[in-house]
Amino acid sequence: MSRASKEKMRITVELVRRGATLLKEPCTVCGGVQVRYHGKVICTSHDDLSGVLTTEEVTYEGVASSLRTLLLSKAREAADLLEKEQDTLKQDQLVSLISKYVELLQKLPEHR
């Protein structure tokens, strides 16, 4: 067995260990073993498996935390613009935008 084959076997075993499901249907392209991992069907023979194990798990908490950081940054940017703005119509638009950012922030779960 070649080194590349051994590496693909190791990755396949690791995928199954992490919850991948072996599929009974062989790959329609090459007849190889297929697994379903995070909703994606992967052929363990011909698909590139190099990045499969390094994909980061997406969680609600992680997305909420990133969104909180983004909203705070955007609110700060809008507040800086508001401070310098002289046009009352643009001020009104900026206040409305900041208000929406704050409203979204309040809907997110507390930062842990």
N, CA, C and O atoms as a printed pandas DataFrame, in Angstrom:
     atom_number atom_name residue_name chain_id  residue_number  x_coord  y_coord  z_coord
0              1         N          MET        A               1    0.849   -1.177    0.000
1              2        CA          MET        A               1    0.000    0.000    0.000
2              3         C          MET        A               1    0.894    1.239    0.000
3              4         O          MET        A               1    1.838    1.331    0.785
4              5         N          SER        A               2    0.591    2.188   -0.882
5              6        CA          SER        A               2    1.408    3.396   -1.000
6              7         C          SER        A               2    1.195    4.320    0.197
7              8         O          SER        A               2    0.231    4.184    0.950
8              9         N          ARG        A               3    2.113    5.253    0.345
9             10        CA          ARG        A               3    2.016    6.216    1.447
10            11         C          ARG        A               3    0.757    7.072    1.313
11            12         O          ARG        A               3    0.106    7.384    2.310
12            13         N          ALA        A               4    0.419    7.448    0.088
13            14        CA          ALA        A               4   -0.789    8.242   -0.155
14            15         C          ALA        A               4   -2.043    7.452    0.225
15            16         O          ALA        A               4   -2.974    8.003    0.813
16            17         N          SER        A               5   -2.064    6.167   -0.111
17            18        CA          SER        A               5   -3.204    5.311    0.241
18            19         C          SER        A               5   -3.337    5.164    1.751
19            20         O          SER        A               5   -4.441    5.198    2.293
20            21         N          LYS        A               6   -2.201    4.999    2.423
21            22        CA          LYS        A               6   -2.224    4.891    3.885
22            23         C          LYS        A               6   -2.748    6.169    4.523
23            24         O          LYS        A               6   -3.496    6.121    5.500
24            25         N          GLU        A               7   -2.352    7.317    3.968
25            26        CA          GLU        A               7   -2.810    8.607    4.505
26            27         C          GLU        A               7   -4.313    8.776    4.300
27            28         O          GLU        A               7   -5.015    9.251    5.193
28            29         N          LYS        A               8   -4.806    8.387    3.126
29            30        CA          LYS        A               8   -6.250    8.463    2.882
30            31         C          LYS        A               8   -7.002    7.524    3.821
31            32         O          LYS        A               8   -8.079    7.871    4.307
32            33         N          MET        A               9   -6.455    6.350    4.080
33            34        CA          MET        A               9   -7.069    5.403    5.011
34            35         C          MET        A               9   -7.110    6.001    6.414
35            36         O          MET        A               9   -8.120    5.892    7.110
36            37         N          ARG        A              10   -6.009    6.633    6.829
37            38        CA          ARG        A              10   -5.945    7.249    8.156
38            39         C          ARG        A              10   -6.999    8.356    8.288
39            40         O          ARG        A              10   -7.677    8.461    9.310
40            41         N          ILE        A              11   -7.123    9.172    7.247
41            42        CA          ILE        A              11   -8.100   10.258    7.281
42            43         C          ILE        A              11   -9.517    9.704    7.295
43            44         O          ILE        A              11  -10.377   10.221    8.007
44            45         N          THR        A              12   -9.768    8.661    6.519
45            46        CA          THR        A              12  -11.092    8.036    6.500
46            47         C          THR        A              12  -11.458    7.508    7.877
47            48         O          THR        A              12  -12.578    7.709    8.345
48            49         N          VAL        A              13  -10.527    6.839    8.521
49            50        CA          VAL        A              13  -10.769    6.312    9.868
50            51         C          VAL        A              13  -11.065    7.461   10.833
51            52         O          VAL        A              13  -11.963    7.359   11.669
52            53         N          GLU        A              14  -10.318    8.540   10.717
53            54        CA          GLU        A              14  -10.523    9.700   11.588
54            55         C          GLU        A              14  -11.890   10.338   11.328
55            56         O          GLU        A              14  -12.558   10.769   12.268
56            57         N          LEU        A              15  -12.304   10.400   10.075
57            58        CA          LEU        A              15  -13.625   10.932    9.756
58            59         C          LEU        A              15  -14.726   10.095   10.408
59            60         O          LEU        A              15  -15.668   10.640   10.984
60            61         N          VAL        A              16  -14.604    8.787   10.316
61            62        CA          VAL        A              16  -15.589    7.895   10.928
62            63         C          VAL        A              16  -15.564    8.070   12.446
63            64         O          VAL        A              16  -16.614    8.092   13.089
64            65         N          ARG        A              17  -14.389    8.192   13.006
65            66        CA          ARG        A              17  -14.271    8.410   14.446
66            67         C          ARG        A              17  -14.967    9.703   14.868
67            68         O          ARG        A              17  -15.523    9.786   15.963
68            69         N          ARG        A              18  -14.932   10.708   13.997
69            70        CA          ARG        A              18  -15.559   12.003   14.289
70            71         C          ARG        A              18  -17.043   12.050   13.926
71            72         O          ARG        A              18  -17.693   13.084   14.075
72            73         N          GLY        A              19  -17.573   10.926   13.449
73            74        CA          GLY        A              19  -19.009   10.872   13.200
74            75         C          GLY        A              19  -19.432   10.717   11.757
75            76         O          GLY        A              19  -20.630   10.735   11.476
76            77         N          ALA        A              20  -18.505   10.566   10.834
77            78        CA          ALA        A              20  -18.870   10.361    9.436
78            79         C          ALA        A              20  -19.571    9.015    9.299
79            80         O          ALA        A              20  -19.306    8.080   10.055
80            81         N          THR        A              21  -20.462    8.935    8.330
81            82        CA          THR        A              21  -21.210    7.710    8.077
82            83         C          THR        A              21  -20.702    7.058    6.801
83            84         O          THR        A              21  -20.632    7.699    5.753
84            85         N          LEU        A              22  -20.348    5.780    6.894
85            86        CA          LEU        A              22  -19.970    5.034    5.690
86            87         C          LEU        A              22  -21.225    4.784    4.868
87            88         O          LEU        A              22  -22.244    4.353    5.407
88            89         N          LEU        A              23  -21.161    5.048    3.582
89            90        CA          LEU        A              23  -22.307    4.825    2.710
90            91         C          LEU        A              23  -22.166    3.486    2.004
91            92         O          LEU        A              23  -21.063    3.075    1.644
92            93         N          LYS        A              24  -23.288    2.813    1.812
93            94        CA          LYS        A              24  -23.225    1.495    1.172
94            95         C          LYS        A              24  -23.033    1.610   -0.334
95            96         O          LYS        A              24  -22.530    0.683   -0.969
96            97         N          GLU        A              25  -23.438    2.761   -0.918
97            98        CA          GLU        A              25  -23.285    2.960   -2.354
98            99         C          GLU        A              25  -21.839    3.336   -2.668
99           100         O          GLU        A              25  -21.279    4.237   -2.044
100          101         N          PRO        A              26  -21.234    2.645   -3.638
101          102        CA          PRO        A              26  -19.869    3.028   -4.042
102          103         C          PRO        A              26  -19.908    4.318   -4.853
103          104         O          PRO        A              26  -20.954    4.707   -5.371
104          105         N          CYS        A              27  -18.773    4.965   -4.954
105          106        CA          CYS        A              27  -18.631    6.182   -5.743
106          107         C          CYS        A              27  -18.987    5.887   -7.200
107          108         O          CYS        A              27  -18.518    4.897   -7.761
108          109         N          THR        A              28  -19.805    6.730   -7.809
109          110        CA          THR        A              28  -20.199    6.520   -9.206
110          111         C          THR        A              28  -19.071    6.832  -10.177
111          112         O          THR        A              28  -19.118    6.421  -11.337
112          113         N          VAL        A              29  -18.055    7.558   -9.713
113          114        CA          VAL        A              29  -16.929    7.917  -10.579
114          115         C          VAL        A              29  -15.877    6.821  -10.598
115          116         O          VAL        A              29  -15.420    6.397  -11.660
116          117         N          CYS        A              30  -15.489    6.358   -9.380
117          118        CA          CYS        A              30  -14.361    5.418   -9.333
118          119         C          CYS        A              30  -14.675    4.108   -8.606
119          120         O          CYS        A              30  -13.844    3.200   -8.575
120          121         N          GLY        A              31  -15.873    4.009   -8.023
121          122        CA          GLY        A              31  -16.237    2.793   -7.304
122          123         C          GLY        A              31  -15.672    2.723   -5.898
123          124         O          GLY        A              31  -15.772    1.687   -5.240
124          125         N          GLY        A              32  -15.081    3.812   -5.431
125          126        CA          GLY        A              32  -14.478    3.841   -4.102
126          127         C          GLY        A              32  -15.501    3.971   -2.976
127          128         O          GLY        A              32  -16.694    4.164   -3.213
128          129         N          VAL        A              33  -15.007    3.861   -1.760
129          130        CA          VAL        A              33  -15.839    3.977   -0.560
130          131         C          VAL        A              33  -16.195    5.444   -0.349
131          132         O          VAL        A              33  -15.351    6.331   -0.477
132          133         N          GLN        A              34  -17.474    5.680   -0.021
133          134        CA          GLN        A              34  -17.936    7.037    0.243
134          135         C          GLN        A              34  -18.344    7.177    1.697
135          136         O          GLN        A              34  -18.803    6.221    2.323
136          137         N          VAL        A              35  -18.169    8.398    2.235
137          138        CA          VAL        A              35  -18.645    8.722    3.577
138          139         C          VAL        A              35  -19.437   10.019    3.485
139          140         O          VAL        A              35  -19.217   10.841    2.595
140          141         N          ARG        A              36  -20.371   10.183    4.434
141          142        CA          ARG        A              36  -21.100   11.442    4.562
142          143         C          ARG        A              36  -20.573   12.109    5.824
143          144         O          ARG        A              36  -20.645   11.538    6.912
144          145         N          TYR        A              37  -20.038   13.331    5.673
145          146        CA          TYR        A              37  -19.450   14.061    6.798
146          147         C          TYR        A              37  -19.940   15.500    6.734
147          148         O          TYR        A              37  -19.710   16.199    5.747
148          149         N          HIS        A              38  -20.617   15.939    7.789
149          150        CA          HIS        A              38  -21.199   17.280    7.862
150          151         C          HIS        A              38  -22.072   17.571    6.646
151          152         O          HIS        A              38  -22.034   18.667    6.087
152          153         N          GLY        A              39  -22.869   16.563    6.242
153          154        CA          GLY        A              39  -23.808   16.739    5.146
154          155         C          GLY        A              39  -23.211   16.642    3.755
155          156         O          GLY        A              39  -23.928   16.787    2.765
156          157         N          LYS        A              40  -21.924   16.403    3.662
157          158        CA          LYS        A              40  -21.265   16.329    2.356
158          159         C          LYS        A              40  -20.810   14.896    2.092
159          160         O          LYS        A              40  -20.240   14.250    2.972
160          161         N          VAL        A              41  -21.060   14.402    0.885
161          162        CA          VAL        A              41  -20.619   13.064    0.502
162          163         C          VAL        A              41  -19.210   13.175   -0.062
163          164         O          VAL        A              41  -18.943   13.965   -0.968
164          165         N          ILE        A              42  -18.313   12.362    0.497
165          166        CA          ILE        A              42  -16.903   12.402    0.123
166          167         C          ILE        A              42  -16.469   11.012   -0.321
167          168         O          ILE        A              42  -16.708   10.026    0.375
168          169         N          CYS        A              43  -15.831   10.943   -1.485
169          170        CA          CYS        A              43  -15.233    9.684   -1.934
170          171         C          CYS        A              43  -13.845    9.601   -1.315
171          172         O          CYS        A              43  -13.021   10.497   -1.500
172          173         N          THR        A              44  -13.593    8.538   -0.591
173          174        CA          THR        A              44  -12.300    8.403    0.089
174          175         C          THR        A              44  -11.191    7.977   -0.871
175          176         O          THR        A              44  -10.019    7.955   -0.496
176          177         N          SER        A              45  -11.557    7.641   -2.100
177          178        CA          SER        A              45  -10.544    7.243   -3.078
178          179         C          SER        A              45  -10.038    8.408   -3.917
179          180         O          SER        A              45   -8.830    8.619   -4.023
180          181         N          HIS        A              46  -10.957    9.169   -4.515
181          182        CA          HIS        A              46  -10.486   10.182   -5.458
182          183         C          HIS        A              46  -10.653   11.633   -4.980
183          184         O          HIS        A              46  -10.025   12.522   -5.555
184          185         N          ASP        A              47  -11.463   11.907   -3.962
185          186        CA          ASP        A              47  -11.602   13.283   -3.472
186          187         C          ASP        A              47  -10.366   13.699   -2.683
187          188         O          ASP        A              47   -9.687   12.869   -2.078
188          189         N          ASP        A              48  -10.092   14.988   -2.702
189          190        CA          ASP        A              48   -8.976   15.541   -1.929
190          191         C          ASP        A              48   -9.406   15.609   -0.467
191          192         O          ASP        A              48  -10.306   16.371   -0.115
192          193         N          LEU        A              49   -8.768   14.820    0.373
193          194        CA          LEU        A              49   -9.128   14.753    1.787
194          195         C          LEU        A              49   -8.241   15.632    2.672
195          196         O          LEU        A              49   -8.416   15.665    3.890
196          197         N          SER        A              50   -7.297   16.337    2.065
197          198        CA          SER        A              50   -6.302   17.065    2.850
198          199         C          SER        A              50   -6.913   18.119    3.772
199          200         O          SER        A              50   -6.415   18.311    4.881
200          201         N          GLY        A              51   -7.974   18.807    3.349
201          202        CA          GLY        A              51   -8.536   19.866    4.175
202          203         C          GLY        A              51   -9.771   19.466    4.952
203          204         O          GLY        A              51  -10.312   20.281    5.699
204          205         N          VAL        A              52  -10.232   18.238    4.799
205          206        CA          VAL        A              52  -11.486   17.818    5.419
206          207         C          VAL        A              52  -11.415   17.864    6.940
207          208         O          VAL        A              52  -12.371   18.293    7.587
208          209         N          LEU        A              53  -10.324   17.439    7.508
209          210        CA          LEU        A              53  -10.208   17.378    8.965
210          211         C          LEU        A              53   -9.891   18.729    9.592
211          212         O          LEU        A              53  -10.027   18.896   10.805
212          213         N          THR        A              54   -9.478   19.680    8.793
213          214        CA          THR        A              54   -9.101   20.981    9.351
214          215         C          THR        A              54  -10.241   21.980    9.321
215          216         O          THR        A              54  -10.083   23.109    9.784
216          217         N          THR        A              55  -11.394   21.580    8.782
217          218        CA          THR        A              55  -12.518   22.510    8.756
218          219         C          THR        A              55  -12.975   22.783   10.177
219          220         O          THR        A              55  -13.092   21.880   11.005
220          221         N          GLU        A              56  -13.228   24.049   10.427
221          222        CA          GLU        A              56  -13.626   24.486   11.758
222          223         C          GLU        A              56  -15.114   24.245   11.955
223          224         O          GLU        A              56  -15.916   24.496   11.056
224          225         N          GLU        A              57  -15.474   23.763   13.120
225          226        CA          GLU        A              57  -16.879   23.532   13.434
226          227         C          GLU        A              57  -17.569   24.867   13.649
227          228         O          GLU        A              57  -17.071   25.724   14.380
228          229         N          VAL        A              58  -18.703   25.035   13.017
229          230        CA          VAL        A              58  -19.477   26.259   13.151
230          231         C          VAL        A              58  -20.526   26.042   14.230
231          232         O          VAL        A              58  -21.306   25.091   14.174
232          233         N          THR        A              59  -20.536   26.939   15.218
233          234        CA          THR        A              59  -21.526   26.853   16.282
234          235         C          THR        A              59  -22.298   28.159   16.356
235          236         O          THR        A              59  -21.814   29.202   15.916
236          237         N          TYR        A              60  -23.486   28.100   16.908
237          238        CA          TYR        A              60  -24.292   29.304   17.072
238          239         C          TYR        A              60  -23.547   30.314   17.931
239          240         O          TYR        A              60  -23.524   31.507   17.626
240          241         N          GLU        A              61  -22.943   29.830   18.999
241          242        CA          GLU        A              61  -22.224   30.727   19.909
242          243         C          GLU        A              61  -21.072   31.427   19.199
243          244         O          GLU        A              61  -20.842   32.617   19.412
244          245         N          GLY        A              62  -20.353   30.699   18.361
245          246        CA          GLY        A              62  -19.240   31.284   17.627
246          247         C          GLY        A              62  -19.702   32.335   16.635
247          248         O          GLY        A              62  -19.093   33.399   16.514
248          249         N          VAL        A              63  -20.783   32.032   15.923
249          250        CA          VAL        A              63  -21.324   32.992   14.965
250          251         C          VAL        A              63  -21.860   34.215   15.700
251          252         O          VAL        A              63  -21.640   35.344   15.262
252          253         N          ALA        A              64  -22.565   34.001   16.817
253          254        CA          ALA        A              64  -23.104   35.121   17.594
254          255         C          ALA        A              64  -21.984   36.008   18.114
255          256         O          ALA        A              64  -22.109   37.232   18.115
256          257         N          SER        A              65  -20.900   35.403   18.553
257          258        CA          SER        A              65  -19.767   36.169   19.052
258          259         C          SER        A              65  -19.135   37.009   17.943
259          260         O          SER        A              65  -18.809   38.176   18.157
260          261         N          SER        A              66  -18.964   36.424   16.772
261          262        CA          SER        A              66  -18.419   37.152   15.627
262          263         C          SER        A              66  -19.347   38.281   15.198
263          264         O          SER        A              66  -18.898   39.380   14.872
264          265         N          LEU        A              67  -20.637   38.000   15.203
265          266        CA          LEU        A              67  -21.617   39.006   14.826
266          267         C          LEU        A              67  -21.621   40.160   15.829
267          268         O          LEU        A              67  -21.726   41.324   15.443
268          269         N          ARG        A              68  -21.506   39.833   17.116
269          270        CA          ARG        A              68  -21.446   40.866   18.156
270          271         C          ARG        A              68  -20.248   41.789   17.914
271          272         O          ARG        A              68  -20.378   43.012   17.981
272          273         N          THR        A              69  -19.105   41.212   17.638
273          274        CA          THR        A              69  -17.901   42.001   17.377
274          275         C          THR        A              69  -18.087   42.891   16.149
275          276         O          THR        A              69  -17.716   44.065   16.167
276          277         N          LEU        A              70  -18.653   42.339   15.098
277          278        CA          LEU        A              70  -18.888   43.100   13.871
278          279         C          LEU        A              70  -19.856   44.250   14.116
279          280         O          LEU        A              70  -19.603   45.374   13.682
280          281         N          LEU        A              71  -20.969   43.980   14.811
281          282        CA          LEU        A              71  -21.960   45.022   15.074
282          283         C          LEU        A              71  -21.383   46.145   15.933
283          284         O          LEU        A              71  -21.660   47.320   15.690
284          285         N          LEU        A              72  -20.590   45.789   16.926
285          286        CA          LEU        A              72  -19.955   46.815   17.761
286          287         C          LEU        A              72  -19.014   47.685   16.934
287          288         O          LEU        A              72  -18.979   48.904   17.100
288          289         N          SER        A              73  -18.264   47.060   16.056
289          290        CA          SER        A              73  -17.338   47.793   15.196
290          291         C          SER        A              73  -18.092   48.734   14.261
291          292         O          SER        A              73  -17.712   49.895   14.104
292          293         N          LYS        A              74  -19.150   48.237   13.646
293          294        CA          LYS        A              74  -19.941   49.058   12.731
294          295         C          LYS        A              74  -20.644   50.193   13.471
295          296         O          LYS        A              74  -20.735   51.305   12.952
296          297         N          ALA        A              75  -21.133   49.926   14.661
297          298        CA          ALA        A              75  -21.775   50.979   15.458
298          299         C          ALA        A              75  -20.768   52.073   15.798
299          300         O          ALA        A              75  -21.093   53.259   15.744
300          301         N          ARG        A              76  -19.550   51.676   16.145
301          302        CA          ARG        A              76  -18.494   52.655   16.448
302          303         C          ARG        A              76  -18.169   53.504   15.210
303          304         O          ARG        A              76  -18.021   54.722   15.311
304          305         N          GLU        A              77  -18.060   52.857   14.050
305          306        CA          GLU        A              77  -17.791   53.581   12.803
306          307         C          GLU        A              77  -18.908   54.582   12.497
307          308         O          GLU        A              77  -18.644   55.727   12.131
308          309         N          ALA        A              78  -20.156   54.138   12.652
309          310        CA          ALA        A              78  -21.293   55.018   12.382
310          311         C          ALA        A              78  -21.333   56.175   13.378
311          312         O          ALA        A              78  -21.674   57.298   13.008
312          313         N          ALA        A              79  -20.987   55.908   14.636
313          314        CA          ALA        A              79  -20.956   56.973   15.647
314          315         C          ALA        A              79  -19.876   57.999   15.319
315          316         O          ALA        A              79  -20.080   59.198   15.507
316          317         N          ASP        A              80  -18.744   57.540   14.838
317          318        CA          ASP        A              80  -17.678   58.457   14.433
318          319         C          ASP        A              80  -18.133   59.340   13.268
319          320         O          ASP        A              80  -17.849   60.537   13.246
320          321         N          LEU        A              81  -18.834   58.751   12.309
321          322        CA          LEU        A              81  -19.359   59.523   11.182
322          323         C          LEU        A              81  -20.407   60.527   11.649
323          324         O          LEU        A              81  -20.438   61.669   11.192
324          325         N          LEU        A              82  -21.266   60.082   12.570
325          326        CA          LEU        A              82  -22.317   60.950   13.100
326          327         C          LEU        A              82  -21.727   62.175   13.791
327          328         O          LEU        A              82  -22.252   63.281   13.666
328          329         N          GLU        A              83  -20.655   61.974   14.505
329          330        CA          GLU        A              83  -20.018   63.075   15.232
330          331         C          GLU        A              83  -19.562   64.183   14.284
331          332         O          GLU        A              83  -19.601   65.362   14.638
332          333         N          LYS        A              84  -19.132   63.807   13.089
333          334        CA          LYS        A              84  -18.590   64.780   12.134
334          335         C          LYS        A              84  -19.636   65.304   11.145
335          336         O          LYS        A              84  -19.403   66.300   10.460
336          337         N          GLU        A              85  -20.779   64.637   11.076
337          338        CA          GLU        A              85  -21.783   64.969   10.057
338          339         C          GLU        A              85  -22.548   66.250   10.406
339          340         O          GLU        A              85  -22.990   66.428   11.541
340          341         N          GLN        A              86  -22.698   67.138    9.417
341          342        CA          GLN        A              86  -23.433   68.393    9.596
342          343         C          GLN        A              86  -24.832   68.332    8.985
343          344         O          GLN        A              86  -25.742   69.023    9.445
344          345         N          ASP        A              87  -25.003   67.520    7.968
345          346        CA          ASP        A              87  -26.288   67.391    7.277
346          347         C          ASP        A              87  -27.266   66.623    8.167
347          348         O          ASP        A              87  -27.000   65.484    8.549
348          349         N          THR        A              88  -28.405   67.256    8.498
349          350        CA          THR        A              88  -29.372   66.633    9.421
350          351         C          THR        A              88  -30.012   65.384    8.824
351          352         O          THR        A              88  -30.346   64.457    9.562
352          353         N          LEU        A              89  -30.187   65.340    7.521
353          354        CA          LEU        A              89  -30.760   64.150    6.890
354          355         C          LEU        A              89  -29.805   62.959    7.041
355          356         O          LEU        A              89  -30.230   61.850    7.366
356          357         N          LYS        A              90  -28.522   63.201    6.805
357          358        CA          LYS        A              90  -27.524   62.135    6.967
358          359         C          LYS        A              90  -27.384   61.754    8.446
359          360         O          LYS        A              90  -27.167   60.586    8.770
360          361         N          GLN        A              91  -27.510   62.740    9.337
361          362        CA          GLN        A              91  -27.478   62.441   10.781
362          363         C          GLN        A              91  -28.623   61.498   11.144
363          364         O          GLN        A              91  -28.442   60.537   11.892
364          365         N          ASP        A              92  -29.804   61.791   10.601
365          366        CA          ASP        A              92  -30.971   60.946   10.870
366          367         C          ASP        A              92  -30.750   59.527   10.370
367          368         O          ASP        A              92  -31.122   58.566   11.045
368          369         N          GLN        A              93  -30.149   59.387    9.200
369          370        CA          GLN        A              93  -29.856   58.063    8.639
370          371         C          GLN        A              93  -28.853   57.312    9.518
371          372         O          GLN        A              93  -29.004   56.116    9.764
372          373         N          LEU        A              94  -27.837   58.022    9.983
373          374        CA          LEU        A              94  -26.825   57.392   10.836
374          375         C          LEU        A              94  -27.415   56.975   12.178
375          376         O          LEU        A              94  -27.104   55.896   12.682
376          377         N          VAL        A              95  -28.266   57.821   12.762
377          378        CA          VAL        A              95  -28.916   57.478   14.030
378          379         C          VAL        A              95  -29.790   56.234   13.850
379          380         O          VAL        A              95  -29.807   55.351   14.707
380          381         N          SER        A              96  -30.506   56.173   12.740
381          382        CA          SER        A              96  -31.336   54.997   12.452
382          383         C          SER        A              96  -30.480   53.744   12.315
383          384         O          SER        A              96  -30.837   52.683   12.828
384          385         N          LEU        A              97  -29.368   53.867   11.634
385          386        CA          LEU        A              97  -28.461   52.733   11.455
386          387         C          LEU        A              97  -27.888   52.275   12.796
387          388         O          LEU        A              97  -27.867   51.078   13.083
388          389         N          ILE        A              98  -27.432   53.202   13.602
389          390        CA          ILE        A              98  -26.892   52.868   14.926
390          391         C          ILE        A              98  -27.965   52.196   15.770
391          392         O          ILE        A              98  -27.690   51.227   16.478
392          393         N          SER        A              99  -29.184   52.708   15.694
393          394        CA          SER        A              99  -30.304   52.125   16.442
394          395         C          SER        A              99  -30.535   50.661   16.041
395          396         O          SER        A              99  -30.802   49.812   16.891
396          397         N          LYS        A             100  -30.430   50.380   14.750
397          398        CA          LYS        A             100  -30.600   48.997   14.274
398          399         C          LYS        A             100  -29.470   48.101   14.785
399          400         O          LYS        A             100  -29.707   46.957   15.174
400          401         N          TYR        A             101  -28.247   48.622   14.783
401          402        CA          TYR        A             101  -27.114   47.858   15.317
402          403         C          TYR        A             101  -27.350   47.514   16.786
403          404         O          TYR        A             101  -27.146   46.375   17.208
404          405         N          VAL        A             102  -27.779   48.506   17.554
405          406        CA          VAL        A             102  -28.016   48.299   18.992
406          407         C          VAL        A             102  -29.148   47.296   19.198
407          408         O          VAL        A             102  -29.069   46.436   20.075
408          409         N          GLU        A             103  -30.188   47.408   18.400
409          410        CA          GLU        A             103  -31.312   46.474   18.501
410          411         C          GLU        A             103  -30.859   45.031   18.233
411          412         O          GLU        A             103  -31.251   44.108   18.947
412          413         N          LEU        A             104  -30.045   44.853   17.213
413          414        CA          LEU        A             104  -29.514   43.517   16.916
414          415         C          LEU        A             104  -28.617   43.016   18.040
415          416         O          LEU        A             104  -28.682   41.847   18.420
416          417         N          LEU        A             105  -27.786   43.898   18.569
417          418        CA          LEU        A             105  -26.910   43.514   19.690
418          419         C          LEU        A             105  -27.719   43.019   20.881
419          420         O          LEU        A             105  -27.337   42.051   21.539
420          421         N          GLN        A             106  -28.822   43.675   21.153
421          422        CA          GLN        A             106  -29.658   43.298   22.299
422          423         C          GLN        A             106  -30.323   41.932   22.086
423          424         O          GLN        A             106  -30.658   41.249   23.054
424          425         N          LYS        A             107  -30.510   41.539   20.846
425          426        CA          LYS        A             107  -31.141   40.242   20.548
426          427         C          LYS        A             107  -30.161   39.085   20.660
427          428         O          LYS        A             107  -30.575   37.933   20.788
428          429         N          LEU        A             108  -28.864   39.380   20.613
429          430        CA          LEU        A             108  -27.867   38.314   20.707
430          431         C          LEU        A             108  -27.728   37.842   22.144
431          432         O          LEU        A             108  -27.938   38.619   23.076
432          433         N          PRO        A             109  -27.371   36.561   22.336
433          434        CA          PRO        A             109  -27.152   36.082   23.697
434          435         C          PRO        A             109  -25.966   36.798   24.340
435          436         O          PRO        A             109  -25.062   37.268   23.649
436          437         N          GLU        A             110  -25.981   36.872   25.655
437          438        CA          GLU        A             110  -24.901   37.538   26.372
438          439         C          GLU        A             110  -23.570   36.894   26.038
439          440         O          GLU        A             110  -23.481   35.681   25.847
440          441         N          HIS        A             111  -22.545   37.714   25.972
441          442        CA          HIS        A             111  -21.184   37.252   25.685
442          443         C          HIS        A             111  -20.698   36.386   26.840
443          444         O          HIS        A             111  -20.797   36.783   28.001
444          445         N          ARG        A             112  -20.175   35.208   26.527
445          446        CA          ARG        A             112  -19.736   34.273   27.590
446          447         C          ARG        A             112  -18.264   34.286   27.737
447          448         O          ARG        A             112  -17.721   33.567   28.577
